[in-house]
Amino acid sequence: MGSGSERTASAVRWVSQPTYAIPATGTSPARGDRVIEIAVVGLDGAGARMLHHSLINPGRLLPRWVQALTGITDPMLQDRPSFADVADQVLAALAGRVFVAHNARFDWAFVSHELRRARDIVLDGPRLCTVRLTRRLVPGLKSRGLDSVTRFFGVEVVGRHRAAGDATATAEVLRRLLGLAAERGATTVADLEALAWRRASRRRRTALPTPVTEL
């Protein structure tokens, strides 16, 4: 996003992708797993709103564990469009926004593979991970899974493990994380990226005796 990374977070348009690999046939796009549902929720000063949502026909049968987890079945996808059919709509929803997801690297990989396959396009631009932001901003939280984080922030999830439900919940989690980040002085996208991807400091070992107060 170039110089846009210096814009204040309150002026940025965010886009939330759902967690759990954007319900897919498996967990690895590199091994050929495909997206079966995608939702794009925008978050800006006007609030959160659905920008795009569709079930996707992956061109293959779903594993039983995916059906059990998501509630999505093969008959539900039989007459749905392929990712290539909705790729332009997805790109339009993502345009000019910061990509945000709960475990962003995972979701980014799936969207990237699908766009490369459908349009020979390389997904590019800033991205933020709400898992990483939670780790930095709520360090006392033992679990940073979406269930735990939404409970902590009091966010209701309607349709867990489905694209629309998880994307909407992630957007609401992001809204709360932005408030905590602002309290720490992180007010630009660049600030948030640095905060999210900063390595946790490790305590240096010392050859000196341990103080009695630390025993």
The 8 nearest C-alpha neighbors of each residue, nearest first, counted from 0:
[[1, 3, 124, 4, 125, 2, 95, 97],
 [2, 0, 3, 4, 5, 124, 125, 189],
 [1, 3, 4, 5, 0, 6, 189, 188],
 [4, 2, 5, 0, 1, 6, 188, 11],
 [3, 5, 188, 189, 2, 6, 1, 0],
 [4, 6, 3, 187, 2, 189, 188, 7],
 [7, 5, 3, 187, 4, 8, 188, 10],
 [8, 6, 187, 186, 9, 10, 5, 11],
 [7, 9, 187, 11, 10, 186, 188, 6],
 [8, 10, 7, 11, 44, 43, 186, 187],
 [11, 9, 8, 7, 6, 12, 44, 43],
 [12, 10, 8, 9, 13, 43, 7, 6],
 [11, 13, 43, 96, 42, 97, 10, 14],
 [14, 12, 97, 42, 96, 41, 11, 43],
 [13, 15, 41, 98, 40, 97, 96, 99],
 [16, 14, 99, 40, 166, 170, 100, 39],
 [15, 17, 100, 166, 39, 99, 38, 14],
 [18, 16, 166, 165, 162, 21, 100, 15],
 [17, 19, 101, 20, 21, 165, 100, 16],
 [20, 18, 21, 22, 17, 160, 106, 105],
 [19, 21, 106, 22, 18, 105, 23, 109],
 [20, 22, 17, 19, 37, 18, 162, 23],
 [23, 21, 20, 36, 35, 19, 34, 162],
 [22, 24, 34, 35, 33, 25, 21, 20],
 [23, 25, 32, 33, 61, 34, 65, 62],
 [26, 24, 32, 23, 27, 33, 65, 62],
 [25, 27, 32, 20, 28, 23, 24, 19],
 [26, 28, 29, 30, 32, 25, 31, 109],
 [29, 27, 32, 31, 30, 109, 33, 112],
 [30, 28, 27, 31, 32, 112, 108, 109],
 [31, 29, 28, 27, 32, 26, 25, 33],
 [30, 32, 28, 29, 33, 27, 25, 24],
 [31, 33, 28, 25, 24, 27, 30, 23],
 [34, 32, 23, 24, 57, 31, 28, 35],
 [33, 35, 23, 36, 22, 21, 57, 24],
 [36, 34, 55, 23, 22, 54, 57, 56],
 [37, 35, 54, 55, 22, 53, 34, 162],
 [38, 36, 162, 52, 21, 53, 54, 39],
 [37, 39, 52, 162, 163, 51, 16, 166],
 [38, 40, 51, 50, 16, 15, 49, 52],
 [39, 41, 49, 15, 50, 48, 14, 166],
 [42, 40, 14, 48, 47, 13, 50, 15],
 [41, 43, 47, 13, 46, 12, 14, 170],
 [44, 42, 12, 46, 45, 13, 11, 47],
 [43, 45, 46, 9, 42, 10, 12, 11],
 [44, 46, 43, 47, 42, 48, 41, 12],
 [47, 45, 43, 42, 44, 48, 41, 174],
 [48, 46, 42, 41, 40, 43, 170, 45],
 [47, 49, 41, 40, 50, 42, 46, 167],
 [48, 50, 40, 51, 39, 41, 47, 52],
 [51, 49, 39, 40, 92, 41, 48, 52],
 [50, 52, 39, 38, 49, 92, 89, 53],
 [53, 51, 38, 37, 39, 163, 50, 54],
 [54, 52, 37, 36, 55, 38, 51, 85],
 [53, 55, 36, 35, 79, 37, 76, 56],
 [56, 54, 35, 36, 81, 80, 79, 82],
 [55, 57, 81, 76, 79, 58, 80, 35],
 [58, 56, 59, 33, 35, 55, 81, 34],
 [59, 57, 56, 60, 81, 77, 33, 55],
 [60, 58, 57, 61, 56, 24, 73, 33],
 [59, 61, 73, 62, 58, 57, 24, 72],
 [60, 62, 24, 63, 73, 65, 59, 66],
 [63, 61, 65, 64, 66, 24, 60, 25],
 [62, 64, 66, 65, 67, 61, 68, 72],
 [63, 65, 67, 66, 62, 68, 61, 69],
 [66, 64, 68, 63, 67, 62, 69, 61],
 [65, 67, 70, 63, 71, 64, 69, 68],
 [68, 66, 64, 65, 70, 69, 63, 71],
 [69, 67, 65, 66, 70, 64, 160, 71],
 [70, 68, 71, 160, 66, 67, 161, 65],
 [69, 71, 66, 67, 68, 72, 65, 161],
 [72, 70, 66, 69, 75, 73, 65, 67],
 [73, 71, 75, 66, 74, 70, 76, 61],
 [72, 74, 76, 75, 77, 60, 61, 71],
 [75, 73, 77, 76, 72, 78, 71, 79],
 [76, 74, 72, 73, 77, 71, 78, 79],
 [77, 75, 56, 79, 73, 74, 78, 55],
 [76, 78, 74, 79, 75, 73, 56, 58],
 [79, 77, 76, 80, 56, 75, 74, 55],
 [78, 80, 76, 56, 55, 77, 54, 81],
 [81, 79, 55, 56, 84, 82, 78, 85],
 [80, 82, 56, 84, 83, 55, 57, 79],
 [81, 83, 84, 85, 86, 55, 80, 113],
 [82, 84, 117, 86, 81, 85, 118, 114],
 [83, 85, 81, 82, 80, 86, 87, 117],
 [86, 84, 88, 82, 83, 87, 89, 81],
 [87, 85, 83, 89, 88, 82, 84, 90],
 [88, 86, 90, 89, 85, 91, 84, 83],
 [87, 89, 91, 85, 90, 86, 92, 51],
 [90, 88, 86, 92, 87, 91, 93, 85],
 [91, 89, 87, 93, 92, 88, 94, 86],
 [90, 92, 88, 94, 89, 93, 87, 86],
 [91, 93, 89, 90, 94, 50, 88, 51],
 [94, 92, 90, 91, 96, 89, 95, 14],
 [95, 93, 91, 96, 92, 90, 97, 89],
 [94, 96, 93, 97, 12, 0, 92, 13],
 [97, 95, 13, 12, 94, 93, 14, 98],
 [96, 98, 13, 125, 126, 14, 99, 12],
 [99, 97, 126, 14, 127, 96, 15, 125],
 [100, 98, 127, 15, 126, 128, 14, 16],
 [101, 99, 103, 16, 128, 15, 102, 129],
 [100, 102, 129, 18, 130, 103, 128, 169],
 [103, 101, 128, 100, 104, 130, 105, 18],
 [102, 104, 100, 128, 106, 105, 101, 107],
 [103, 105, 107, 106, 102, 108, 128, 100],
 [104, 106, 108, 103, 107, 102, 20, 109],
 [107, 105, 20, 109, 103, 108, 104, 110],
 [106, 108, 104, 110, 105, 109, 103, 111],
 [109, 107, 111, 105, 106, 110, 112, 104],
 [110, 108, 106, 112, 111, 107, 28, 113],
 [109, 111, 113, 107, 112, 108, 114, 106],
 [112, 110, 108, 114, 122, 109, 113, 107],
 [113, 111, 115, 109, 110, 114, 116, 108],
 [112, 114, 116, 110, 115, 111, 117, 109],
 [115, 113, 117, 111, 116, 118, 112, 120],
 [114, 116, 119, 120, 112, 113, 118, 117],
 [115, 117, 113, 114, 119, 118, 112, 83],
 [116, 118, 83, 114, 115, 113, 119, 86],
 [119, 117, 120, 114, 115, 116, 83, 86],
 [118, 120, 115, 116, 117, 114, 121, 113],
 [121, 119, 115, 118, 114, 122, 117, 111],
 [120, 122, 115, 123, 111, 119, 114, 112],
 [123, 121, 111, 120, 124, 114, 110, 115],
 [124, 122, 121, 125, 111, 0, 126, 120],
 [123, 125, 0, 126, 122, 97, 98, 96],
 [126, 124, 97, 0, 98, 127, 123, 4],
 [127, 125, 98, 97, 99, 124, 128, 103],
 [126, 128, 99, 98, 192, 129, 103, 100],
 [127, 129, 103, 100, 130, 131, 101, 102],
 [128, 130, 101, 132, 131, 133, 100, 127],
 [131, 129, 133, 128, 101, 132, 102, 143],
 [132, 130, 134, 195, 133, 128, 129, 135],
 [131, 133, 195, 129, 135, 134, 130, 136],
 [132, 134, 136, 130, 137, 131, 135, 129],
 [135, 133, 131, 138, 132, 137, 136, 130],
 [134, 136, 132, 133, 138, 137, 131, 195],
 [135, 137, 133, 134, 138, 132, 179, 180],
 [136, 138, 133, 139, 134, 140, 135, 132],
 [139, 137, 134, 140, 135, 136, 133, 141],
 [140, 138, 137, 141, 134, 136, 142, 135],
 [139, 141, 138, 142, 137, 143, 134, 148],
 [142, 140, 139, 143, 138, 147, 134, 137],
 [143, 141, 144, 140, 147, 148, 145, 146],
 [144, 142, 148, 147, 130, 145, 141, 140],
 [143, 145, 147, 146, 142, 148, 130, 101],
 [144, 146, 148, 147, 149, 143, 101, 169],
 [147, 145, 149, 144, 148, 150, 143, 156],
 [146, 148, 150, 144, 145, 149, 142, 143],
 [149, 147, 151, 145, 150, 146, 143, 144],
 [148, 150, 154, 152, 151, 146, 147, 153],
 [151, 149, 153, 147, 148, 152, 154, 146],
 [150, 152, 148, 149, 153, 147, 154, 140],
 [151, 153, 149, 150, 154, 148, 172, 175],
 [152, 154, 150, 151, 149, 155, 148, 172],
 [155, 153, 149, 152, 150, 156, 168, 171],
 [154, 156, 157, 153, 149, 168, 150, 152],
 [157, 155, 168, 164, 159, 158, 154, 165],
 [156, 158, 164, 159, 155, 165, 168, 163],
 [159, 157, 164, 161, 156, 160, 165, 163],
 [158, 160, 161, 164, 165, 156, 157, 69],
 [161, 159, 69, 165, 158, 162, 68, 19],
 [162, 160, 159, 164, 158, 163, 69, 165],
 [161, 163, 17, 38, 165, 37, 164, 166],
 [164, 162, 38, 166, 165, 161, 167, 52],
 [165, 163, 158, 157, 167, 161, 166, 162],
 [164, 166, 17, 168, 162, 167, 163, 159],
 [167, 165, 17, 169, 16, 163, 168, 15],
 [168, 166, 170, 164, 169, 165, 163, 40],
 [167, 169, 165, 171, 170, 166, 156, 164],
 [170, 168, 172, 166, 171, 167, 165, 173],
 [171, 169, 173, 167, 168, 172, 15, 166],
 [170, 172, 174, 168, 173, 169, 167, 175],
 [173, 171, 169, 175, 174, 170, 168, 176],
 [174, 172, 176, 170, 171, 175, 177, 169],
 [175, 173, 171, 177, 172, 176, 170, 178],
 [176, 174, 178, 172, 173, 177, 171, 179],
 [175, 177, 173, 179, 178, 174, 180, 172],
 [178, 176, 180, 174, 175, 179, 173, 181],
 [177, 179, 181, 175, 176, 180, 182, 174],
 [180, 178, 176, 182, 181, 177, 175, 136],
 [179, 181, 177, 185, 183, 182, 178, 176],
 [182, 180, 184, 185, 178, 183, 186, 179],
 [181, 183, 179, 180, 184, 178, 185, 177],
 [184, 182, 180, 181, 185, 179, 186, 136],
 [183, 185, 181, 182, 186, 180, 190, 187],
 [186, 184, 190, 181, 180, 183, 191, 187],
 [185, 187, 7, 8, 181, 184, 190, 188],
 [188, 186, 7, 8, 190, 189, 5, 6],
 [187, 189, 4, 191, 190, 8, 192, 5],
 [188, 190, 4, 192, 187, 191, 5, 193],
 [191, 189, 185, 187, 193, 188, 192, 194],
 [190, 192, 194, 188, 193, 189, 185, 195],
 [193, 191, 189, 195, 194, 190, 196, 188],
 [192, 194, 190, 191, 196, 195, 197, 189],
 [193, 195, 191, 192, 197, 196, 190, 132],
 [196, 194, 132, 131, 192, 193, 197, 191],
 [197, 195, 193, 194, 192, 198, 131, 132],
 [198, 196, 194, 193, 195, 199, 192, 135],
 [199, 197, 200, 196, 195, 201, 194, 193],
 [198, 200, 197, 201, 135, 196, 134, 202],
 [201, 199, 198, 202, 197, 203, 135, 196],
 [202, 200, 203, 199, 198, 204, 197, 205],
 [201, 203, 204, 200, 205, 199, 198, 206],
 [204, 202, 201, 205, 200, 206, 207, 199],
 [203, 205, 202, 206, 207, 201, 209, 208],
 [206, 204, 207, 203, 208, 209, 202, 210],
 [205, 207, 208, 204, 209, 203, 210, 202],
 [206, 208, 205, 209, 210, 204, 203, 211],
 [209, 207, 210, 206, 205, 211, 213, 214],
 [208, 210, 211, 207, 213, 214, 212, 205],
 [211, 209, 212, 213, 208, 214, 207, 205],
 [210, 212, 214, 213, 209, 208, 207, 205],
 [213, 211, 210, 214, 209, 208, 207, 205],
 [212, 214, 211, 210, 209, 208, 207, 205],
 [213, 211, 212, 210, 209, 208, 207, 205]]
